[in-house]
Amino acid sequence: MSTSNLQLLHDDVVVSFRDACREAGVSISTMRRKMAAGDGPRVIYLSTRRIGIRRGDLRRWMATREVRNVGSA
């Protein structure tokens, strides 16, 4: 299996909200605020009380938050 195919499989993995926050390096409350403001990653409802985030969506969301230097943040 090629590297690009493995990346596609990895991108489809759904992680818990808590794990997604940990991977992104933000607190749960910060991620909830971002999502309430419409500035968070796409989520998947796993049940009525539990959400998850695909790793690919989390990775793309984090990429949109990149800046070249801290002064432009």
mmCIF file of the N, C-alpha and C atoms, coordinates in Angstrom:
data_MODEL
# 
_entry.id   MODEL 
# 
loop_
_atom_site.group_PDB 
_atom_site.id 
_atom_site.type_symbol 
_atom_site.label_atom_id 
_atom_site.label_alt_id 
_atom_site.label_comp_id 
_atom_site.label_asym_id 
_atom_site.label_entity_id 
_atom_site.label_seq_id 
_atom_site.pdbx_PDB_ins_code 
_atom_site.Cartn_x 
_atom_site.Cartn_y 
_atom_site.Cartn_z 
_atom_site.occupancy 
_atom_site.B_iso_or_equiv 
_atom_site.pdbx_formal_charge 
_atom_site.auth_seq_id 
_atom_site.auth_comp_id 
_atom_site.auth_asym_id 
_atom_site.auth_atom_id 
_atom_site.pdbx_PDB_model_num 
ATOM 1   N N  . MET A 1 1  ? 0.851   -1.175 0.000  1.00 0.00 ? 1  MET A N  1 
ATOM 2   C CA . MET A 1 1  ? 0.000   0.000  0.000  1.00 0.00 ? 1  MET A CA 1 
ATOM 3   C C  . MET A 1 1  ? 0.895   1.235  0.000  1.00 0.00 ? 1  MET A C  1 
ATOM 4   N N  . SER A 1 2  ? 0.549   2.194  -0.838 1.00 0.00 ? 2  SER A N  1 
ATOM 5   C CA . SER A 1 2  ? 1.383   3.384  -0.970 1.00 0.00 ? 2  SER A CA 1 
ATOM 6   C C  . SER A 1 2  ? 1.193   4.309  0.239  1.00 0.00 ? 2  SER A C  1 
ATOM 7   N N  . THR A 1 3  ? 2.142   5.211  0.401  1.00 0.00 ? 3  THR A N  1 
ATOM 8   C CA . THR A 1 3  ? 2.092   6.165  1.511  1.00 0.00 ? 3  THR A CA 1 
ATOM 9   C C  . THR A 1 3  ? 0.846   7.036  1.432  1.00 0.00 ? 3  THR A C  1 
ATOM 10  N N  . SER A 1 4  ? 0.471   7.462  0.221  1.00 0.00 ? 4  SER A N  1 
ATOM 11  C CA . SER A 1 4  ? -0.714  8.313  0.087  1.00 0.00 ? 4  SER A CA 1 
ATOM 12  C C  . SER A 1 4  ? -1.984  7.559  0.485  1.00 0.00 ? 4  SER A C  1 
ATOM 13  N N  . ASN A 1 5  ? -2.047  6.256  0.156  1.00 0.00 ? 5  ASN A N  1 
ATOM 14  C CA . ASN A 1 5  ? -3.206  5.454  0.557  1.00 0.00 ? 5  ASN A CA 1 
ATOM 15  C C  . ASN A 1 5  ? -3.263  5.290  2.068  1.00 0.00 ? 5  ASN A C  1 
ATOM 16  N N  . LEU A 1 6  ? -2.102  5.118  2.708  1.00 0.00 ? 6  LEU A N  1 
ATOM 17  C CA . LEU A 1 6  ? -2.065  5.008  4.160  1.00 0.00 ? 6  LEU A CA 1 
ATOM 18  C C  . LEU A 1 6  ? -2.513  6.307  4.813  1.00 0.00 ? 6  LEU A C  1 
ATOM 19  N N  . GLN A 1 7  ? -2.119  7.441  4.223  1.00 0.00 ? 7  GLN A N  1 
ATOM 20  C CA . GLN A 1 7  ? -2.534  8.743  4.758  1.00 0.00 ? 7  GLN A CA 1 
ATOM 21  C C  . GLN A 1 7  ? -4.044  8.895  4.661  1.00 0.00 ? 7  GLN A C  1 
ATOM 22  N N  . LEU A 1 8  ? -4.626  8.456  3.546  1.00 0.00 ? 8  LEU A N  1 
ATOM 23  C CA . LEU A 1 8  ? -6.074  8.538  3.382  1.00 0.00 ? 8  LEU A CA 1 
ATOM 24  C C  . LEU A 1 8  ? -6.790  7.695  4.429  1.00 0.00 ? 8  LEU A C  1 
ATOM 25  N N  . LEU A 1 9  ? -6.279  6.501  4.699  1.00 0.00 ? 9  LEU A N  1 
ATOM 26  C CA . LEU A 1 9  ? -6.870  5.648  5.730  1.00 0.00 ? 9  LEU A CA 1 
ATOM 27  C C  . LEU A 1 9  ? -6.743  6.306  7.098  1.00 0.00 ? 9  LEU A C  1 
ATOM 28  N N  . HIS A 1 10 ? -5.594  6.877  7.380  1.00 0.00 ? 10 HIS A N  1 
ATOM 29  C CA . HIS A 1 10 ? -5.346  7.544  8.658  1.00 0.00 ? 10 HIS A CA 1 
ATOM 30  C C  . HIS A 1 10 ? -6.273  8.747  8.811  1.00 0.00 ? 10 HIS A C  1 
ATOM 31  N N  . ASP A 1 11 ? -6.510  9.473  7.739  1.00 0.00 ? 11 ASP A N  1 
ATOM 32  C CA . ASP A 1 11 ? -7.379  10.654 7.780  1.00 0.00 ? 11 ASP A CA 1 
ATOM 33  C C  . ASP A 1 11 ? -8.819  10.293 8.129  1.00 0.00 ? 11 ASP A C  1 
ATOM 34  N N  . ASP A 1 12 ? -9.252  9.081  7.832  1.00 0.00 ? 12 ASP A N  1 
ATOM 35  C CA . ASP A 1 12 ? -10.629 8.660  8.100  1.00 0.00 ? 12 ASP A CA 1 
ATOM 36  C C  . ASP A 1 12 ? -10.840 8.177  9.537  1.00 0.00 ? 12 ASP A C  1 
ATOM 37  N N  . VAL A 1 13 ? -9.773  7.992  10.288 1.00 0.00 ? 13 VAL A N  1 
ATOM 38  C CA . VAL A 1 13 ? -9.901  7.528  11.672 1.00 0.00 ? 13 VAL A CA 1 
ATOM 39  C C  . VAL A 1 13 ? -10.577 8.612  12.499 1.00 0.00 ? 13 VAL A C  1 
ATOM 40  N N  . VAL A 1 14 ? -11.588 8.220  13.269 1.00 0.00 ? 14 VAL A N  1 
ATOM 41  C CA . VAL A 1 14 ? -12.300 9.158  14.129 1.00 0.00 ? 14 VAL A CA 1 
ATOM 42  C C  . VAL A 1 14 ? -11.725 9.044  15.536 1.00 0.00 ? 14 VAL A C  1 
ATOM 43  N N  . VAL A 1 15 ? -11.327 10.182 16.093 1.00 0.00 ? 15 VAL A N  1 
ATOM 44  C CA . VAL A 1 15 ? -10.809 10.214 17.460 1.00 0.00 ? 15 VAL A CA 1 
ATOM 45  C C  . VAL A 1 15 ? -11.826 10.936 18.341 1.00 0.00 ? 15 VAL A C  1 
ATOM 46  N N  . SER A 1 16 ? -11.775 10.638 19.620 1.00 0.00 ? 16 SER A N  1 
ATOM 47  C CA . SER A 1 16 ? -12.693 11.290 20.552 1.00 0.00 ? 16 SER A CA 1 
ATOM 48  C C  . SER A 1 16 ? -12.386 12.781 20.615 1.00 0.00 ? 16 SER A C  1 
ATOM 49  N N  . PHE A 1 17 ? -13.357 13.533 21.084 1.00 0.00 ? 17 PHE A N  1 
ATOM 50  C CA . PHE A 1 17 ? -13.182 14.976 21.227 1.00 0.00 ? 17 PHE A CA 1 
ATOM 51  C C  . PHE A 1 17 ? -11.988 15.280 22.139 1.00 0.00 ? 17 PHE A C  1 
ATOM 52  N N  . ARG A 1 18 ? -11.898 14.561 23.237 1.00 0.00 ? 18 ARG A N  1 
ATOM 53  C CA . ARG A 1 18 ? -10.789 14.760 24.188 1.00 0.00 ? 18 ARG A CA 1 
ATOM 54  C C  . ARG A 1 18 ? -9.438  14.479 23.526 1.00 0.00 ? 18 ARG A C  1 
ATOM 55  N N  . ASP A 1 19 ? -9.356  13.375 22.778 1.00 0.00 ? 19 ASP A N  1 
ATOM 56  C CA . ASP A 1 19 ? -8.099  13.045 22.100 1.00 0.00 ? 19 ASP A CA 1 
ATOM 57  C C  . ASP A 1 19 ? -7.765  14.058 21.013 1.00 0.00 ? 19 ASP A C  1 
ATOM 58  N N  . ALA A 1 20 ? -8.783  14.554 20.322 1.00 0.00 ? 20 ALA A N  1 
ATOM 59  C CA . ALA A 1 20 ? -8.551  15.569 19.288 1.00 0.00 ? 20 ALA A CA 1 
ATOM 60  C C  . ALA A 1 20 ? -7.985  16.843 19.916 1.00 0.00 ? 20 ALA A C  1 
ATOM 61  N N  . CYS A 1 21 ? -8.523  17.232 21.059 1.00 0.00 ? 21 CYS A N  1 
ATOM 62  C CA . CYS A 1 21 ? -7.998  18.411 21.763 1.00 0.00 ? 21 CYS A CA 1 
ATOM 63  C C  . CYS A 1 21 ? -6.549  18.192 22.154 1.00 0.00 ? 21 CYS A C  1 
ATOM 64  N N  . ARG A 1 22 ? -6.262  17.012 22.655 1.00 0.00 ? 22 ARG A N  1 
ATOM 65  C CA . ARG A 1 22 ? -4.889  16.677 23.050 1.00 0.00 ? 22 ARG A CA 1 
ATOM 66  C C  . ARG A 1 22 ? -3.956  16.739 21.841 1.00 0.00 ? 22 ARG A C  1 
ATOM 67  N N  . GLU A 1 23 ? -4.378  16.162 20.716 1.00 0.00 ? 23 GLU A N  1 
ATOM 68  C CA . GLU A 1 23 ? -3.540  16.171 19.509 1.00 0.00 ? 23 GLU A CA 1 
ATOM 69  C C  . GLU A 1 23 ? -3.325  17.589 18.983 1.00 0.00 ? 23 GLU A C  1 
ATOM 70  N N  . ALA A 1 24 ? -4.337  18.444 19.126 1.00 0.00 ? 24 ALA A N  1 
ATOM 71  C CA . ALA A 1 24 ? -4.227  19.824 18.649 1.00 0.00 ? 24 ALA A CA 1 
ATOM 72  C C  . ALA A 1 24 ? -3.478  20.711 19.647 1.00 0.00 ? 24 ALA A C  1 
ATOM 73  N N  . GLY A 1 25 ? -3.316  20.226 20.861 1.00 0.00 ? 25 GLY A N  1 
ATOM 74  C CA . GLY A 1 25 ? -2.594  21.010 21.868 1.00 0.00 ? 25 GLY A CA 1 
ATOM 75  C C  . GLY A 1 25 ? -3.422  22.136 22.459 1.00 0.00 ? 25 GLY A C  1 
ATOM 76  N N  . VAL A 1 26 ? -4.754  21.955 22.507 1.00 0.00 ? 26 VAL A N  1 
ATOM 77  C CA . VAL A 1 26 ? -5.627  22.967 23.100 1.00 0.00 ? 26 VAL A CA 1 
ATOM 78  C C  . VAL A 1 26 ? -6.485  22.312 24.176 1.00 0.00 ? 26 VAL A C  1 
ATOM 79  N N  . SER A 1 27 ? -6.957  23.118 25.098 1.00 0.00 ? 27 SER A N  1 
ATOM 80  C CA . SER A 1 27 ? -7.816  22.592 26.151 1.00 0.00 ? 27 SER A CA 1 
ATOM 81  C C  . SER A 1 27 ? -9.200  22.299 25.583 1.00 0.00 ? 27 SER A C  1 
ATOM 82  N N  . ILE A 1 28 ? -9.949  21.496 26.302 1.00 0.00 ? 28 ILE A N  1 
ATOM 83  C CA . ILE A 1 28 ? -11.309 21.171 25.888 1.00 0.00 ? 28 ILE A CA 1 
ATOM 84  C C  . ILE A 1 28 ? -12.155 22.433 25.838 1.00 0.00 ? 28 ILE A C  1 
ATOM 85  N N  . SER A 1 29 ? -12.014 23.299 26.836 1.00 0.00 ? 29 SER A N  1 
ATOM 86  C CA . SER A 1 29 ? -12.817 24.527 26.855 1.00 0.00 ? 29 SER A CA 1 
ATOM 87  C C  . SER A 1 29 ? -12.461 25.443 25.685 1.00 0.00 ? 29 SER A C  1 
ATOM 88  N N  . THR A 1 30 ? -11.189 25.517 25.334 1.00 0.00 ? 30 THR A N  1 
ATOM 89  C CA . THR A 1 30 ? -10.784 26.339 24.185 1.00 0.00 ? 30 THR A CA 1 
ATOM 90  C C  . THR A 1 30 ? -11.383 25.785 22.899 1.00 0.00 ? 30 THR A C  1 
ATOM 91  N N  . MET A 1 31 ? -11.340 24.470 22.717 1.00 0.00 ? 31 MET A N  1 
ATOM 92  C CA . MET A 1 31 ? -11.896 23.862 21.516 1.00 0.00 ? 31 MET A CA 1 
ATOM 93  C C  . MET A 1 31 ? -13.406 24.087 21.460 1.00 0.00 ? 31 MET A C  1 
ATOM 94  N N  . ARG A 1 32 ? -14.081 23.977 22.595 1.00 0.00 ? 32 ARG A N  1 
ATOM 95  C CA . ARG A 1 32 ? -15.533 24.219 22.618 1.00 0.00 ? 32 ARG A CA 1 
ATOM 96  C C  . ARG A 1 32 ? -15.844 25.662 22.226 1.00 0.00 ? 32 ARG A C  1 
ATOM 97  N N  . ARG A 1 33 ? -15.053 26.615 22.717 1.00 0.00 ? 33 ARG A N  1 
ATOM 98  C CA . ARG A 1 33 ? -15.256 28.022 22.341 1.00 0.00 ? 33 ARG A CA 1 
ATOM 99  C C  . ARG A 1 33 ? -15.047 28.212 20.850 1.00 0.00 ? 33 ARG A C  1 
ATOM 100 N N  . LYS A 1 34 ? -13.989 27.598 20.294 1.00 0.00 ? 34 LYS A N  1 
ATOM 101 C CA . LYS A 1 34 ? -13.724 27.702 18.852 1.00 0.00 ? 34 LYS A CA 1 
ATOM 102 C C  . LYS A 1 34 ? -14.903 27.146 18.056 1.00 0.00 ? 34 LYS A C  1 
ATOM 103 N N  . MET A 1 35 ? -15.429 26.007 18.486 1.00 0.00 ? 35 MET A N  1 
ATOM 104 C CA . MET A 1 35 ? -16.535 25.392 17.773 1.00 0.00 ? 35 MET A CA 1 
ATOM 105 C C  . MET A 1 35 ? -17.804 26.232 17.900 1.00 0.00 ? 35 MET A C  1 
ATOM 106 N N  . ALA A 1 36 ? -18.067 26.798 19.063 1.00 0.00 ? 36 ALA A N  1 
ATOM 107 C CA . ALA A 1 36 ? -19.253 27.639 19.256 1.00 0.00 ? 36 ALA A CA 1 
ATOM 108 C C  . ALA A 1 36 ? -19.190 28.882 18.375 1.00 0.00 ? 36 ALA A C  1 
ATOM 109 N N  . ALA A 1 37 ? -17.967 29.365 18.122 1.00 0.00 ? 37 ALA A N  1 
ATOM 110 C CA . ALA A 1 37 ? -17.775 30.541 17.277 1.00 0.00 ? 37 ALA A CA 1 
ATOM 111 C C  . ALA A 1 37 ? -17.735 30.172 15.793 1.00 0.00 ? 37 ALA A C  1 
ATOM 112 N N  . GLY A 1 38 ? -17.866 28.881 15.483 1.00 0.00 ? 38 GLY A N  1 
ATOM 113 C CA . GLY A 1 38 ? -17.821 28.443 14.093 1.00 0.00 ? 38 GLY A CA 1 
ATOM 114 C C  . GLY A 1 38 ? -16.414 28.335 13.551 1.00 0.00 ? 38 GLY A C  1 
ATOM 115 N N  . ASP A 1 39 ? -15.424 28.249 14.445 1.00 0.00 ? 39 ASP A N  1 
ATOM 116 C CA . ASP A 1 39 ? -14.025 28.232 14.034 1.00 0.00 ? 39 ASP A CA 1 
ATOM 117 C C  . ASP A 1 39 ? -13.325 26.932 14.432 1.00 0.00 ? 39 ASP A C  1 
ATOM 118 N N  . GLY A 1 40 ? -14.069 25.859 14.585 1.00 0.00 ? 40 GLY A N  1 
ATOM 119 C CA . GLY A 1 40 ? -13.471 24.589 14.979 1.00 0.00 ? 40 GLY A CA 1 
ATOM 120 C C  . GLY A 1 40 ? -13.472 23.606 13.830 1.00 0.00 ? 40 GLY A C  1 
ATOM 121 N N  . PRO A 1 41 ? -12.878 22.438 14.046 1.00 0.00 ? 41 PRO A N  1 
ATOM 122 C CA . PRO A 1 41 ? -12.897 21.397 13.011 1.00 0.00 ? 41 PRO A CA 1 
ATOM 123 C C  . PRO A 1 41 ? -14.294 20.789 12.887 1.00 0.00 ? 41 PRO A C  1 
ATOM 124 N N  . ARG A 1 42 ? -14.543 20.140 11.783 1.00 0.00 ? 42 ARG A N  1 
ATOM 125 C CA . ARG A 1 42 ? -15.810 19.440 11.578 1.00 0.00 ? 42 ARG A CA 1 
ATOM 126 C C  . ARG A 1 42 ? -15.907 18.288 12.572 1.00 0.00 ? 42 ARG A C  1 
ATOM 127 N N  . VAL A 1 43 ? -17.109 18.029 13.053 1.00 0.00 ? 43 VAL A N  1 
ATOM 128 C CA . VAL A 1 43 ? -17.301 16.957 14.030 1.00 0.00 ? 43 VAL A CA 1 
ATOM 129 C C  . VAL A 1 43 ? -18.274 15.918 13.494 1.00 0.00 ? 43 VAL A C  1 
ATOM 130 N N  . ILE A 1 44 ? -18.238 14.756 14.121 1.00 0.00 ? 44 ILE A N  1 
ATOM 131 C CA . ILE A 1 44 ? -19.135 13.650 13.816 1.00 0.00 ? 44 ILE A CA 1 
ATOM 132 C C  . ILE A 1 44 ? -19.844 13.298 15.114 1.00 0.00 ? 44 ILE A C  1 
ATOM 133 N N  . TYR A 1 45 ? -21.158 13.208 15.064 1.00 0.00 ? 45 TYR A N  1 
ATOM 134 C CA . TYR A 1 45 ? -21.906 12.792 16.245 1.00 0.00 ? 45 TYR A CA 1 
ATOM 135 C C  . TYR A 1 45 ? -21.849 11.273 16.343 1.00 0.00 ? 45 TYR A C  1 
ATOM 136 N N  . LEU A 1 46 ? -21.176 10.777 17.368 1.00 0.00 ? 46 LEU A N  1 
ATOM 137 C CA . LEU A 1 46 ? -21.061 9.339  17.590 1.00 0.00 ? 46 LEU A CA 1 
ATOM 138 C C  . LEU A 1 46 ? -22.285 8.816  18.324 1.00 0.00 ? 46 LEU A C  1 
ATOM 139 N N  . SER A 1 47 ? -22.892 9.669  19.127 1.00 0.00 ? 47 SER A N  1 
ATOM 140 C CA . SER A 1 47 ? -24.151 9.382  19.810 1.00 0.00 ? 47 SER A CA 1 
ATOM 141 C C  . SER A 1 47 ? -24.763 10.730 20.163 1.00 0.00 ? 47 SER A C  1 
ATOM 142 N N  . THR A 1 48 ? -25.857 10.717 20.901 1.00 0.00 ? 48 THR A N  1 
ATOM 143 C CA . THR A 1 48 ? -26.492 11.984 21.242 1.00 0.00 ? 48 THR A CA 1 
ATOM 144 C C  . THR A 1 48 ? -25.643 12.822 22.195 1.00 0.00 ? 48 THR A C  1 
ATOM 145 N N  . ARG A 1 49 ? -24.706 12.188 22.906 1.00 0.00 ? 49 ARG A N  1 
ATOM 146 C CA . ARG A 1 49 ? -23.899 12.925 23.882 1.00 0.00 ? 49 ARG A CA 1 
ATOM 147 C C  . ARG A 1 49 ? -22.399 12.866 23.612 1.00 0.00 ? 49 ARG A C  1 
ATOM 148 N N  . ARG A 1 50 ? -22.002 12.270 22.514 1.00 0.00 ? 50 ARG A N  1 
ATOM 149 C CA . ARG A 1 50 ? -20.565 12.091 22.248 1.00 0.00 ? 50 ARG A CA 1 
ATOM 150 C C  . ARG A 1 50 ? -20.236 12.478 20.815 1.00 0.00 ? 50 ARG A C  1 
ATOM 151 N N  . ILE A 1 51 ? -19.175 13.289 20.672 1.00 0.00 ? 51 ILE A N  1 
ATOM 152 C CA . ILE A 1 51 ? -18.736 13.676 19.333 1.00 0.00 ? 51 ILE A CA 1 
ATOM 153 C C  . ILE A 1 51 ? -17.310 13.188 19.106 1.00 0.00 ? 51 ILE A C  1 
ATOM 154 N N  . GLY A 1 52 ? -16.978 13.052 17.851 1.00 0.00 ? 52 GLY A N  1 
ATOM 155 C CA . GLY A 1 52 ? -15.633 12.694 17.450 1.00 0.00 ? 52 GLY A CA 1 
ATOM 156 C C  . GLY A 1 52 ? -15.202 13.588 16.302 1.00 0.00 ? 52 GLY A C  1 
ATOM 157 N N  . ILE A 1 53 ? -13.935 13.519 15.990 1.00 0.00 ? 53 ILE A N  1 
ATOM 158 C CA . ILE A 1 53 ? -13.383 14.326 14.902 1.00 0.00 ? 53 ILE A CA 1 
ATOM 159 C C  . ILE A 1 53 ? -12.478 13.423 14.072 1.00 0.00 ? 53 ILE A C  1 
ATOM 160 N N  . ARG A 1 54 ? -12.663 13.465 12.752 1.00 0.00 ? 54 ARG A N  1 
ATOM 161 C CA . ARG A 1 54 ? -11.754 12.698 11.889 1.00 0.00 ? 54 ARG A CA 1 
ATOM 162 C C  . ARG A 1 54 ? -10.370 13.333 11.946 1.00 0.00 ? 54 ARG A C  1 
ATOM 163 N N  . ARG A 1 55 ? -9.359  12.492 11.979 1.00 0.00 ? 55 ARG A N  1 
ATOM 164 C CA . ARG A 1 55 ? -7.988  13.009 12.041 1.00 0.00 ? 55 ARG A CA 1 
ATOM 165 C C  . ARG A 1 55 ? -7.685  13.923 10.868 1.00 0.00 ? 55 ARG A C  1 
ATOM 166 N N  . GLY A 1 56 ? -8.190  13.594 9.695  1.00 0.00 ? 56 GLY A N  1 
ATOM 167 C CA . GLY A 1 56 ? -7.963  14.429 8.519  1.00 0.00 ? 56 GLY A CA 1 
ATOM 168 C C  . GLY A 1 56 ? -8.569  15.812 8.684  1.00 0.00 ? 56 GLY A C  1 
ATOM 169 N N  . ASP A 1 57 ? -9.793  15.882 9.244  1.00 0.00 ? 57 ASP A N  1 
ATOM 170 C CA . ASP A 1 57 ? -10.435 17.171 9.483  1.00 0.00 ? 57 ASP A CA 1 
ATOM 171 C C  . ASP A 1 57 ? -9.663  17.969 10.520 1.00 0.00 ? 57 ASP A C  1 
ATOM 172 N N  . LEU A 1 58 ? -9.174  17.288 11.556 1.00 0.00 ? 58 LEU A N  1 
ATOM 173 C CA . LEU A 1 58 ? -8.379  17.961 12.578 1.00 0.00 ? 58 LEU A CA 1 
ATOM 174 C C  . LEU A 1 58 ? -7.076  18.496 11.977 1.00 0.00 ? 58 LEU A C  1 
ATOM 175 N N  . ARG A 1 59 ? -6.434  17.677 11.149 1.00 0.00 ? 59 ARG A N  1 
ATOM 176 C CA . ARG A 1 59 ? -5.175  18.090 10.517 1.00 0.00 ? 59 ARG A CA 1 
ATOM 177 C C  . ARG A 1 59 ? -5.390  19.300 9.606  1.00 0.00 ? 59 ARG A C  1 
ATOM 178 N N  . ARG A 1 60 ? -6.474  19.267 8.812  1.00 0.00 ? 60 ARG A N  1 
ATOM 179 C CA . ARG A 1 60 ? -6.754  20.402 7.923  1.00 0.00 ? 60 ARG A CA 1 
ATOM 180 C C  . ARG A 1 60 ? -7.089  21.663 8.720  1.00 0.00 ? 60 ARG A C  1 
ATOM 181 N N  . TRP A 1 61 ? -7.848  21.516 9.808  1.00 0.00 ? 61 TRP A N  1 
ATOM 182 C CA . TRP A 1 61 ? -8.181  22.666 10.649 1.00 0.00 ? 61 TRP A CA 1 
ATOM 183 C C  . TRP A 1 61 ? -6.905  23.275 11.247 1.00 0.00 ? 61 TRP A C  1 
ATOM 184 N N  . MET A 1 62 ? -6.024  22.427 11.730 1.00 0.00 ? 62 MET A N  1 
ATOM 185 C CA . MET A 1 62 ? -4.772  22.926 12.310 1.00 0.00 ? 62 MET A CA 1 
ATOM 186 C C  . MET A 1 62 ? -3.929  23.624 11.245 1.00 0.00 ? 62 MET A C  1 
ATOM 187 N N  . ALA A 1 63 ? -3.942  23.120 10.019 1.00 0.00 ? 63 ALA A N  1 
ATOM 188 C CA . ALA A 1 63 ? -3.167  23.740 8.940  1.00 0.00 ? 63 ALA A CA 1 
ATOM 189 C C  . ALA A 1 63 ? -3.684  25.141 8.628  1.00 0.00 ? 63 ALA A C  1 
ATOM 190 N N  . THR A 1 64 ? -4.996  25.371 8.773  1.00 0.00 ? 64 THR A N  1 
ATOM 191 C CA . THR A 1 64 ? -5.539  26.705 8.506  1.00 0.00 ? 64 THR A CA 1 
ATOM 192 C C  . THR A 1 64 ? -5.140  27.705 9.577  1.00 0.00 ? 64 THR A C  1 
ATOM 193 N N  . ARG A 1 65 ? -4.667  27.234 10.709 1.00 0.00 ? 65 ARG A N  1 
ATOM 194 C CA . ARG A 1 65 ? -4.307  28.094 11.825 1.00 0.00 ? 65 ARG A CA 1 
ATOM 195 C C  . ARG A 1 65 ? -2.821  28.430 11.836 1.00 0.00 ? 65 ARG A C  1 
ATOM 196 N N  . GLU A 1 66 ? -2.077  27.899 10.882 1.00 0.00 ? 66 GLU A N  1 
ATOM 197 C CA . GLU A 1 66 ? -0.639  28.171 10.815 1.00 0.00 ? 66 GLU A CA 1 
ATOM 198 C C  . GLU A 1 66 ? -0.374  29.611 10.413 1.00 0.00 ? 66 GLU A C  1 
ATOM 199 N N  . VAL A 1 67 ? 0.652   30.190 11.024 1.00 0.00 ? 67 VAL A N  1 
ATOM 200 C CA . VAL A 1 67 ? 1.130   31.517 10.645 1.00 0.00 ? 67 VAL A CA 1 
ATOM 201 C C  . VAL A 1 67 ? 2.642   31.434 10.495 1.00 0.00 ? 67 VAL A C  1 
ATOM 202 N N  . ARG A 1 68 ? 3.188   32.312 9.688  1.00 0.00 ? 68 ARG A N  1 
ATOM 203 C CA . ARG A 1 68 ? 4.635   32.305 9.462  1.00 0.00 ? 68 ARG A CA 1 
ATOM 204 C C  . ARG A 1 68 ? 5.410   32.851 10.648 1.00 0.00 ? 68 ARG A C  1 
ATOM 205 N N  . ASN A 1 69 ? 4.860   33.891 11.259 1.00 0.00 ? 69 ASN A N  1 
ATOM 206 C CA . ASN A 1 69 ? 5.519   34.427 12.449 1.00 0.00 ? 69 ASN A CA 1 
ATOM 207 C C  . ASN A 1 69 ? 4.469   34.842 13.459 1.00 0.00 ? 69 ASN A C  1 
ATOM 208 N N  . VAL A 1 70 ? 4.846   34.857 14.705 1.00 0.00 ? 70 VAL A N  1 
ATOM 209 C CA . VAL A 1 70 ? 3.901   35.111 15.779 1.00 0.00 ? 70 VAL A CA 1 
ATOM 210 C C  . VAL A 1 70 ? 3.321   36.520 15.684 1.00 0.00 ? 70 VAL A C  1 
ATOM 211 N N  . GLY A 1 71 ? 4.047   37.461 15.162 1.00 0.00 ? 71 GLY A N  1 
ATOM 212 C CA . GLY A 1 71 ? 3.557   38.829 15.052 1.00 0.00 ? 71 GLY A CA 1 
ATOM 213 C C  . GLY A 1 71 ? 2.356   38.966 14.146 1.00 0.00 ? 71 GLY A C  1 
ATOM 214 N N  . SER A 1 72 ? 2.124   38.007 13.245 1.00 0.00 ? 72 SER A N  1 
ATOM 215 C CA . SER A 1 72 ? 0.991   38.114 12.330 1.00 0.00 ? 72 SER A CA 1 
ATOM 216 C C  . SER A 1 72 ? -0.231  37.357 12.832 1.00 0.00 ? 72 SER A C  1 
ATOM 217 N N  . ALA A 1 73 ? -0.146  36.797 14.027 1.00 0.00 ? 73 ALA A N  1 
ATOM 218 C CA . ALA A 1 73 ? -1.272  36.010 14.570 1.00 0.00 ? 73 ALA A CA 1 
ATOM 219 C C  . ALA A 1 73 ? -2.417  36.882 15.002 1.00 0.00 ? 73 ALA A C  1 
# 
